[in-house]
Amino acid sequence: MTEPMTMDMDTKNQQFDEDLEKILDLLEESAYFKARDELLKYNAVDIAEMLEDVLEDFGVEKVVILFRMLPKDISVDVFSYLPGDDQVSIVGAITDRELSYIMKEMDFDDKIDVLEELPANIVDKILEKTPREERKLINEFLKYPENSAGTLMTPEYISLQETMTVGQAMAYIKSEGLSSETVYTCYVKHGGRKLEGIVSLRALVIADDDTLISDLMETEYVYLNVYDDQEEVAEAFKKYGFLALPVVDNEHRLVGIITFDDIMEIIEEETTEDIERMGGVMGESDKEYLDMGVFRHVKNRLPWLLFMTVTLMITGTLISQFEAVLSQVIVLVAYLPLLMGTGGNTGTQAATLIIRGLSVDELDLKDVVKVLWKELRVSIILGIVLSIFNFLKIVIVDQQSPMIGLTVAVAMIIVVMFAKLLGGMLPMAAKKIGVDPALMATPMISSITDMVSSVIFLFTASVLLGITL
């Protein structure tokens, strides 16, 4: 029995690039049907990636030619997978009729995402040609605050009345399922729009046709409010692992659902934001690196750099207070970066683990004493191991006096303990006061530990070496 052929990622990428080049060559030869056939070998996601590459390298004209080659139903899917800026570029180049078709066929939640990105004059043009009821619904969705659950949800869901039988419910699902975002979970209302419970498709399939929905539905369920922040929405999906969650208004009326595929991009955005904050980059990451202007990069990076510059100035001032120590034992200067670097590294390690624990709900503010006790024990062990290693290196390799080695070793233990406790406590303190714990990562920890480590080291040297300040 022969094993199926596999293709690694590099080979796939190479094949992708070769096929795109072939498609562009066919365009140059005006072999449009052959180019379309090559394009259609790929799915909508890959075609969108191809159009993205072509737009970046050749401009909107070639992209529109390729886009118009696609069958209408595929063009709608491809359009929904394009980045917002690319969608705006295509919208500006296609006809009103083409745009109307795309907007008509798109899923409602994707339509809202597109409309939020488009210029107001184009949005007005689209809404003019939209049926009254749908236009009213679109306007309602567009009024929700940015980054709220209301802007992520879709009204395309299966809703059942609790007085229905299973047979009636299954018939309804068959008639409405194709236009719904998901059929795996159905939402049960009582009379009007108030959400009473949920029922799974599995429960419906195995139940008798004459069973009432009210007897099957679960009345204990997780739901979101339209004004919940998108980060809270992402946390709910990560915590409960559902494929979809209902969204209600302040009167507990069901207004939409959010599905897992809608929240994936938000989870990526939130993760990117946390990573950037941990690296000392402020501001929103609404654009890719190359698409963001130079001054926007400067604006996002400058605040933390200024903060770190000020802390380094303070560190320099503090070191100057120990001028007598450094002038009498000049070799101490060589070990100052060692202590400062170790403090920053160990503090950042602790902060990274605590921030991760807070973000995935492994840790809570009530765990502060447990965190403090664990980091204290970890820091003592690490401090002793590192101090022994450095003592031996200083005495044997550097051939310095044992007292110099002891000074560095003692300072190392204290610095590691301080840095670990600081790295563990700062993120939890930040969460307590309502600040993103990610802000308390590398820049903040490194700046504080640099300052404190230098003071600890030089003060320890003055005491152990008997030098008067």
C-alpha angles and dihedrals in degrees: 000000000000120000118239115261115256130200122208122223095258091053091048092051091049091050090048092053092046093051092048090051089049091051091051091049090052089051090054088052090049089239091144099162092051090047090052092050090052091047093050091057085081131066125248095267093053093044089053089053090051092051089049091055093046092050091052095048104032109018135243099303096071091041091056091049091053092042092053091051091064122095109257097250092050093045089059092054092045091050091053091056095051120101115259095254092052091049090054090050092052093044089055091054104042128075125265089247092055091046092049091053093050093049092046094053100040121102110262096245092049089048091055091049091053094046091052089058099044125090115264094248092056092045089053090050092052094046091051089063095042120101113261098248093048091045090054091050093047092051089050092053093046091057094064115105116270114267092017128128088251092067093050101048131093128212090216102105139117113261123184134189116239090231092062122104122231090253092055091045094052091049090051092049091052091053098043104027098093092060094046127094091227138358098190092090123035124197120226122215132189112225100309128019101305112125111235103169148316134257127194125229088236091060091049094049095053097040126092116263094243095053113116119240089229089063093052104039124102113231095191106074143141117252140170132225120234090240097051112122116252090243090059088049091052091048090052092053092047092047100047102026095220123158091221139010128199120240120213135184126235090280091053093251114151109245102163149321134251118217128206094250089057092055098045092082091048091052089052091049093049092048091049090049092051092048091050093047090050087054093049098257114138130196135050121308097220094139137048119257097259093043093056117092123242094247091050088055090049092049092050095048104035101075096061092040090055090048091051091046090055092048091049089051089053090047090053091050091050092049090052088060088066094053091125091057094048094044093054097042104028093172089074089075090068091059098044094086089048092058094042093047094047091049092051093046097048092044092050091049091055094043092050093053093046093047090050091048091051093047095053094039095247088125133039134187090260088065093066095109092048090050091048093050094046095048090047092056092043092049093050093053094044092044093052093047093048093044093052091049093049094044091055092045093049095047100037105029102027091035093220124151119279089244091060089049091048091050092053092043095052092044089048092057093049093045094049091049092049094046094048092049091046092049091050098045104039096066091048091048089050092053090048092058094041099257122134106263089217088073088067095064133094104341097042096041094045094048094050096042092048090055096044095040093057092051093047092049097047094042090050089050092051091052099043096039093043096236118157114227 
